[in-house]
Amino acid sequence: MKVPVGILGATGAVGQRFVQLLADHPWFEVVDLAASDRSAGKPYREACTWRLAGAPSEAIGALRVATCEGPFRAKVLFSGLDSSVAGEVETALAGQGYAVVSNARNHRMDPDVPLLIPEVNPDHLDALAVQRKRTGGGYIVTNPNCSVVGLAMALAPLHRAFGLREVAVATLQSLSGAGYPGVASMDVADNVVPYIGGGEEEKIEAEPLRILGRFDGKTFVPAGFAISASVHRVAVSDGHTMAVFARLDRKASAADAARALAEFRGEPQERHLPTAPRQPIHVLDAPDRPQPRLDRDREGGMAVSVGRVREDRTFDLKLEALVHNTIRGAAGAAILNAEMLKARDLLP
């Protein structure tokens, strides 16, 4: 029997992606949809202005939208809530015994909340034992910032094989990362905007260190290297591209680094989780790849594409990385997190 799940913020951009990706999921069945008070009580097809390809199923379209306070039939809730409301709502629901699998930023750096990429740091789920003592049974698990997912996945095999001392990254982030209606067309047409609000650079500098660090039984100890980030909004629909520069503890050739990246696998691949990419990192040989339009949808948008791996005279290595920001960087990441929780028998 499938696990019943709910979606918080179901009418928004991330919520719609949850609805799309959970359609016909082999393990999960959507039974609850929740959104703002103005949507509550309406069938989903009336409450939601659908902005993705295709359309929700008849059954999903007929579900009546509830408020986010609950109660819900499902005990597992995917949160696509905006950060302006997610913090209090998710805390309250975890206190009521729900498992909240969140895309929001509010709880990512809490001392007992896993900031999870299942291929990279599944051991951080050990923190749930500490968190559940505090909440009384429910919990929150978060996925990282949409750029950080791709960055941390690219850094993980390099850190394990060669050690990282310093990292610099410049991002070219797509329009969908700003949600809908997003960036004004007059701001981004024929333009690059070298700023993204909401502490975007600070998140990119802090979250990978949490992910690549360790849980010591009480709290998270960050990895011991520094990251410097500069972000840019560009006129691309989906897909965040990053230019990454790394200084290593141990010297490595470009071929060594490319091999470590291409051979990288994790627990989701070992367990054959439904949403997991067969190969988490695709290393591309063409000199002009990765490109968002050509590479963002690899393995259903769940793989990270890396190219132009080369040695650098200022740093040691440099490369380009690409992640689909609304799939691997948002809803798809949370679904994979929930699959990992189920595989480890951690769902209520």
Number of C-alpha atoms within 10 A of each C-alpha: 7 10 16 16 21 24 30 31 25 29 27 21 24 28 25 23 21 28 20 18 16 20 14 11 14 12 16 19 17 24 17 24 27 29 25 19 11 11 19 17 16 16 17 26 20 14 19 18 12 17 13 11 7 8 14 17 13 10 11 18 17 14 18 19 29 24 18 24 14 14 13 19 11 19 21 25 26 28 28 28 28 18 14 10 14 22 15 12 17 28 18 16 23 21 18 17 17 23 26 27 27 31 30 23 20 18 23 23 17 13 15 26 23 30 28 25 27 25 20 21 20 20 12 26 21 16 20 19 15 17 21 18 11 13 17 12 17 24 30 28 25 25 31 30 23 25 28 24 27 30 25 22 25 25 19 21 22 23 20 11 16 17 19 21 17 17 20 18 21 18 24 22 28 21 23 22 25 14 13 12 10 10 18 9 12 8 13 15 12 9 12 14 16 13 13 15 8 10 10 17 20 13 18 25 20 18 23 25 19 24 28 22 16 16 20 11 12 13 16 22 15 16 17 13 15 14 20 15 18 19 20 19 23 22 19 16 14 20 29 30 29 27 19 20 24 24 20 20 14 12 14 16 14 18 12 14 21 23 14 21 24 18 13 19 18 16 15 24 18 11 12 12 18 16 23 28 21 17 18 25 26 23 23 18 13 9 9 10 18 25 17 20 11 9 21 25 19 18 16 15 21 27 25 28 29 28 22 20 24 16 19 15 7 10 15 19 22 24 21 26 29 31 34 31 30 24 25 31 26 26 30 26 28 28 26 25 27 25 23 25 19 15 14 11 9 14 18 15
